[in-house]
């Protein structure tokens, strides 16, 4: 019997904010690597999720939602998207049923001209009628004649196993890019930062979540526990007061939620210390952005 050849490649997940890219990434990988909230711009970095089989390795690339940048941090976020389009062996363009265009027309045209296999994934179909779904499928088949359109629901898992097999089928023959026991390209501290930021996105409103960055300064692990010390950075003193809350009550809620999430992620007890500091205008400070991993 002829031995199967090994396949490996990058699958880029691109789309507007709030279309469910992170939900799809986590559903395919089977673990929560990307944070999920109802707020736009939840994903700020390009996050790789690695799926391994005996004869394949698929590297999923979850990217920030496509927006028109208003300041330096958002420009860097869009650079992550462009990078994913360049090195993707397979492109997936995720849309909500009511969407008709990508927010950045230049990126829209780049996707159209790409020579990589393109899959248009209409997500959240559990929320629409059959008539609306058929109209959406027709629109995207017309917009991208060379692409294949698939209705999915990342949240409920509809068509996710089938999609996984389709994506594997598109991978080129290649050795694995990463060790076969590796799940992602990000270090442990990145997921600590993201878990804390997820709590802030859920618990605070208006501008506060978008003015926050998290830096984990200590990550000390032994056989029973992980001791973590993280700093929440904000741009103004008033934001610091809001994050901390009356007698520290708001910050305590952040810590409790993040600790539970991290215990589930790492499978260990977590001791988490949180502090809040002001770093004025960090979103427009090129030196600070580089420190936080935005200037790729």
C-alpha positions in Angstrom: 0.0 0.0 0.0 1.3 3.4 -0.9 2.2 5.6 2.1 0.3 8.8 2.4 2.3 11.9 1.8 2.5 14.5 4.6 0.6 17.8 4.0 1.2 21.1 5.8 0.1 24.6 5.3 -1.3 27.9 6.6 -5.0 28.6 6.6 -5.8 32.3 7.0 -9.1 33.4 8.6 -10.1 36.9 7.5 -13.3 38.9 7.9 -14.9 42.0 9.4 -15.2 42.4 13.2 -17.8 40.3 15.0 -18.2 37.7 12.2 -17.1 34.9 14.6 -13.5 34.3 13.4 -12.2 33.5 16.9 -15.2 31.2 17.5 -14.3 29.3 14.3 -10.6 29.1 15.2 -11.4 27.7 18.6 -14.0 25.2 17.1 -11.5 23.9 14.6 -8.6 23.6 17.1 -10.8 22.3 19.9 -9.4 24.7 22.5 -10.0 28.4 23.3 -6.9 30.1 21.9 -8.6 33.3 20.8 -10.8 35.3 23.1 -14.4 35.7 22.2 -16.7 38.7 23.2 -19.5 40.5 21.7 -17.4 43.7 21.3 -15.6 44.6 18.1 -11.8 44.5 17.8 -11.5 41.7 20.4 -8.6 40.1 18.4 -5.6 42.5 18.2 -2.8 40.1 17.2 -2.4 37.3 14.7 -2.8 34.1 16.6 -1.8 30.7 15.2 -3.6 27.5 16.1 -2.0 24.3 15.1 -4.0 21.1 14.3 -1.9 18.0 13.9 -2.7 14.6 12.4 -0.5 11.6 11.5 -0.2 12.8 7.9 -0.9 16.6 8.1 -0.4 19.8 10.0 -2.8 22.7 9.5 -1.7 26.1 10.9 -4.8 28.3 11.4 -4.2 32.0 11.4 -6.8 34.1 13.3 -6.5 37.8 12.4 -8.0 41.0 13.7 -11.3 42.1 12.2 -10.8 44.3 9.1 -11.3 48.0 9.9 -10.1 51.3 8.6 -7.2 52.2 11.0 -7.7 55.4 13.1 -4.4 55.2 15.0 -1.1 53.4 15.1 -2.2 50.3 17.0 -5.0 49.7 14.5 -2.5 50.1 11.6 -0.4 47.4 13.1 -3.5 45.2 13.5 -4.2 45.5 9.8 -0.6 44.6 9.0 -1.3 41.3 10.7 -4.2 40.8 8.2 -2.1 41.6 5.2 0.7 39.3 6.4 -1.9 36.4 6.7 -3.1 37.0 3.1 0.5 36.8 1.8 1.5 33.6 3.4 -1.8 31.7 3.4 -1.9 28.5 1.5 -5.7 28.5 1.9 -7.8 31.6 2.4 -11.1 31.6 4.3 -13.2 34.7 4.2 -15.7 34.7 7.0 -18.9 36.7 6.7 -22.2 37.2 8.5 -25.3 36.5 6.5 -26.2 40.3 6.1 -22.7 41.3 5.0 -21.9 42.2 1.4 -18.4 43.7 1.4 -15.2 43.8 3.3 -14.6 47.1 5.2 -11.3 47.7 3.4 -11.9 47.7 -0.4 -8.2 47.2 -1.2 -8.0 44.0 1.0 -11.3 42.9 -0.7 -9.6 43.2 -4.1 -6.5 41.4 -2.8 -8.6 38.4 -1.7 -10.3 38.4 -5.1 -6.9 38.3 -6.9 -5.3 35.7 -4.7 -4.2 32.5 -6.3 -4.7 30.5 -3.1 -7.8 28.3 -2.8 -10.6 30.6 -1.4 -13.5 29.4 0.8 -16.3 31.9 1.6 -17.8 30.9 5.0 -21.2 32.3 5.8 -21.3 32.1 9.6 -24.2 32.3 12.1 -26.6 30.6 9.8 -28.5 29.3 12.9 -29.8 32.9 13.2 -31.4 33.3 9.8 -34.1 31.9 7.5 -33.5 29.5 4.7 -34.6 32.2 2.2 -32.0 34.7 3.6 -29.3 32.0 3.5 -30.0 31.2 -0.1 -29.8 34.9 -1.0 -26.4 35.2 0.8 -25.0 32.1 -0.9 -26.1 33.5 -4.3 -24.5 36.9 -3.5 -21.1 35.5 -2.6 -21.0 33.0 -5.5 -21.6 36.0 -7.8 -19.0 38.1 -6.0 -16.3 35.3 -6.0 -17.0 33.0 -8.9 -13.7 31.1 -8.3 -14.5 30.5 -4.6 -16.5 27.8 -2.9 -19.2 29.0 -0.5 -20.1 27.0 2.6 -22.8 27.9 5.2 -21.6 27.2 8.7 -22.3 27.9 12.4 -19.1 28.0 14.4 -21.0 28.4 17.6 -23.2 25.3 17.2 -20.6 23.3 15.3 -22.7 22.9 12.2 -20.4 21.8 9.2 -17.3 22.2 11.3 -16.0 18.6 11.0 -16.8 18.7 7.3 -15.0 22.0 7.0 -11.9 20.6 8.7 -11.7 17.8 6.2 -12.1 20.2 3.3 -9.3 22.4 4.6 -7.0 19.5 5.1 -7.7 18.5 1.5 -6.5 21.9 0.2 -3.1 21.7 2.1 0.0 21.3 0.0 2.5 18.5 0.4 5.1 19.6 2.9 6.8 18.6 6.1 5.4 20.0 9.4 6.3 23.6 10.2 6.1 23.2 13.9 6.7 20.3 16.4 3.8 17.9 16.3 2.9 18.4 20.0 2.7 22.2 19.6 -0.7 23.9 19.8 0.1 27.5 19.0 3.0 29.9 18.3 2.2 32.1 21.4 3.9 31.8 24.8 2.0 31.1 28.0 2.2 34.8 29.0 0.3 35.8 25.9 -2.7 33.7 27.0 -2.6 35.1 30.5 -2.7 38.6 29.0 -5.6 37.7 26.7 -7.6 36.1 29.5 -7.3 39.2 31.6 -8.2 41.4 28.6 -11.2 39.2 27.9 -12.6 39.9 31.4 -12.0 43.6 30.9 -13.9 43.5 27.6 -16.8 41.8 29.3 -17.0 43.8 32.5 -16.3 47.4 31.3 -18.0 49.6 28.7 -17.3 52.4 26.3 -13.6 53.3 25.7 -12.1 51.5 28.7 -11.5 48.0 27.1 -9.9 49.6 24.0 -7.5 51.7 26.1 -6.1 48.7 28.0 -3.1 46.6 27.4 -1.9 43.8 29.7 1.7 42.8 30.5 2.5 39.7 32.5 5.7 40.3 34.4 6.0 37.0 36.4 5.0 33.5 35.4 6.3 31.0 37.9 5.1 27.4 37.5 5.7 24.3 39.7 4.0 20.9 39.8 0.9 22.2 41.6 0.4 25.9 40.9 1.2 28.8 38.6 2.0 32.1 40.3 1.3 35.0 38.0 1.9 38.8 38.4 0.3 40.9 35.6 0.0 44.7 35.1 -3.0 46.3 33.4 -1.9 49.4 31.5 -4.3 52.3 30.8 -3.8 55.6 29.1 -5.2 58.0 31.8 -5.6 58.3 35.6 -9.4 58.4 35.3 -9.3 55.0 33.5 -7.1 53.6 36.3 -9.8 54.5 38.9 -12.5 52.9 36.8 -10.5 49.6 36.3 -9.8 49.4 40.1 -13.3 50.4 41.2 -14.6 51.2 44.7 -12.2 49.7 47.2 -10.8 47.5 44.4 -14.1 45.7 43.8 -14.0 46.0 40.0 -10.4 44.8 39.7 -11.3 41.9 42.0 -14.0 40.7 39.6 -11.4 40.8 36.7 -9.0 38.7 38.8 -11.6 36.1 39.7 -12.9 35.7 36.1 -9.4 35.5 34.7 -8.2 33.0 37.3 -11.1 30.6 36.5 -10.4 30.9 32.8 -6.7 30.3 33.3 -7.2 27.3 35.6 -9.3 25.7 32.9 -6.7 26.6 30.2 -3.6 25.4 32.0 -5.2 22.6 34.1 -3.6 23.9 37.3 -4.3 26.1 40.3 -3.6 29.8 39.6 -2.4 32.5 42.0 -3.0 35.8 40.2 -1.9 39.2 41.3 -3.1 42.2 39.3 -1.9 45.8 39.3 -2.9 48.9 37.3 -0.6 51.5 35.9 -0.9 54.5 33.6 1.1 54.5 30.3 0.0 57.7 28.6 -1.1 57.4 24.9 0.4 53.9 24.5 -1.8 53.2 21.5 0.0 55.9 19.5 3.5 55.4 20.9 5.6 53.4 18.4 8.1 52.4 21.1 5.4 51.1 23.4 3.6 49.3 20.5 6.8 47.5 19.6 7.2 46.4 23.2 3.6 45.0 23.2 4.3 43.0 20.0 2.2 45.2 17.6 5.0 46.5 15.2 5.6 43.4 13.2 
